[in-house]
Amino acid sequence: MSYTINQIKKRLEDFANQHLQLNGSISFGELEEVSNQGVLKFPYMFGILQPGSFIGRQFEVRMTIVIMDLVENGLSNRWEVWSDTQLMFGDLRAFLNDPEFDNEYVFDDNITLTPFADRFTDDVTGWSAEVTFRINELKDRCAIPL
C-alpha cells in the first residue's frame, strides 16, 4: 500500500500531540482559515497543503507549516516567541526524520523558515516553512483497480 497525504497529515498530528509545548494544538486548511478556528490554544501549528507533482515513480507533495505563539502587548516578547517556535521547527525536523518511516516517505530536511509578526486576528508571532515530502508511487497499469 502506498503512503498518502492523509498519512502525512496524521504524522504531523502525531508530532503536535506528542510535543509537550504544542500539546495537540494543530489544524489544517487554507491560510485565511487560521483566524476562523475559534479559540486557539497556543503555541499553535497549522498546515496548508500546497501543489503536488508526480515525478517519475514518486509523488512529491509540499505543505506550508506555520508554528506561532502569542506575543505580549507591546511585542516585548517577540524575540522569545521567535526563538521558541524556531526550536519547535527543529523538533519537527527531527521527528519527521525518524528512520522508522524511511520506507514510507522521503522528507527534505532542508527547510527555510520565514519569520512573521502580528499576523492573523490574535497577536501572534512565529515562523512558516514549506516542507516537502516524496512518497514512492510504484503503481503501474496492473495495479489499477479495474
Secondary structure, DSSP 8 states (H G I E B T S, - for coil): ----HHHHHHHHHHHHHH-TTTTT-EEES-GGGGGGS-S--SSEEEEEEEEEEEETTEEEEEEEEEEEEE--GGGTTHHHHHHHHHHHHHHHHHHHT-GGGTTT-EEE----EEEEEEETTTTEEEEEEEEEEEEE----GGGS--
